[in-house]
Amino acid sequence: MPFESLCKNIIFKDVPSYENIKVDKQMKELFSTVFTGMGGRYTRLRIICAITEDPMNAMELSKKLSLDYKTIQHSIEVLEKNNLIVRKGEGYGDMFFPSELLSSNLATLYAVIRKVESKLDRAEKKYID
């Protein structure tokens, strides 16, 4: 499933060219675990893309991404556990935002995604257009 150009334009708009990225090894390991593992990798990156554009709650994410609410909840738990998103509010209407940890390491995330893409032959599996 290709990611909308929105994701590339909003999240990675200030990232230096791929060749000039200095990768943080600890963050590379974290991002590799969270965003390149088989289960939920695309969903988690889509959530990051969506809340970077416009912070929202789990139900809004479910509607925007056309995914089951429980799928969104599970991915949110993984992202929160790894300190990649921040929850604001209490209860059903909690809003989600990208964390400072994620925001300050976008270049490393971009490098991880590009490396994965280079190993994929099929266009439909690309993370970013």
Order of alpha helices (4+ residues) and beta strands (2+ residues): alpha-alpha-alpha-alpha-alpha-beta-beta-alpha-alpha
